[in-house]
Each structure stands twice: as structure tokens, then as C-alpha cells.
Amino acid sequence: MSRAPLHPFLFACAPVLILFAHNARRIALGPGELLLPLALVLALALAALLLLRLLLRDSSRAALGATLTLLLFFG
């Protein structure tokens, strides 16, 4: 049984959480305001993963490609 790759989703969440942590003292944001940005980046990661899974027909390579795509997008 193969396990679902987790790293594309972790790399997608990192920029949102880093920005929130960096600006937490400067502006009044509640943790509930993170839900929409996190949902959007997780949907982006899922879309990239599924698209690459269809193109490459390999879960491991699709996960690596999705992670690299997200790194280029957010980098």
C-alpha cells in the first residue's frame, strides 16, 4: 500500500504561515483569518499534484514535480 505524499501540502502552507508569524504582532489577525489563504494554497497544491499525476502517471514523481512547482511559484 503506497502512502499519499505530504510534502507538496507542507511546502504550500509554509509561505502563508511564515507571513502570518512575521506579521502577527504588527496587525490584529486572528487564527480564523488563516483559513481562506490556507484553503487556497492547499487547493493549488492539490490541483498541481493531480495534474502532474495525470501527466506523469507516477505518484512519487508527481509529488516531487508539484513541490518544485510550488517552490518556484512562491520562491
C-alpha positions in Angstrom: 0.0 0.0 0.0 1.5 3.3 -1.0 1.1 6.4 1.1 -0.1 9.7 -0.1 2.7 12.3 -0.4 2.5 15.0 2.2 5.4 17.3 1.2 3.6 19.3 -1.5 1.0 20.4 1.0 3.5 21.3 3.6 5.5 23.4 1.2 2.3 25.1 0.1 1.3 26.0 3.7 4.8 27.3 4.7 4.6 30.8 3.0 1.2 31.6 4.4 2.2 30.5 7.9 5.6 32.4 7.7 3.8 35.6 6.7 1.3 35.2 9.4 4.0 34.6 12.0 6.0 37.6 10.8 3.1 40.0 10.9 1.3 38.6 13.9 2.5 41.4 16.3 2.0 44.3 13.8 -1.6 43.7 12.8 -4.5 42.2 14.6 -5.2 39.0 12.8 -7.0 36.1 14.3 -6.2 32.5 13.5 -9.5 32.2 11.8 -8.3 34.6 9.1 -5.8 32.0 8.0 -8.5 29.6 6.8 -9.1 31.1 3.4 -5.4 31.6 2.4 -4.6 28.1 3.6 -7.5 26.6 1.8 -6.4 28.4 -1.4 -2.8 27.2 -1.3 -3.9 23.7 -0.4 -6.3 23.7 -3.4 -3.4 24.9 -5.6 -1.2 22.1 -4.3 -3.9 19.5 -4.9 -4.5 20.8 -8.4 -0.8 20.7 -9.2 -0.4 17.2 -7.7 -3.4 15.8 -9.6 -2.4 17.4 -12.9 1.1 16.1 -12.7 -0.3 12.7 -11.6 -2.3 12.6 -14.8 0.6 13.6 -16.9 3.4 11.5 -15.3 1.3 8.5 -14.1 3.6 8.2 -11.1 2.7 9.5 -7.7 6.2 10.0 -6.4 7.3 12.0 -9.5 4.1 13.9 -9.5 4.6 14.9 -5.8 8.2 15.9 -6.5 7.1 18.0 -9.5 4.3 19.6 -7.5 6.7 20.5 -4.8 9.2 22.0 -7.2 6.3 23.9 -8.9 5.2 25.4 -5.6 8.7 26.3 -4.7 9.1 28.2 -8.0 5.7 29.8 -7.6 6.3 31.0 -4.0 10.1 31.5 -4.3 
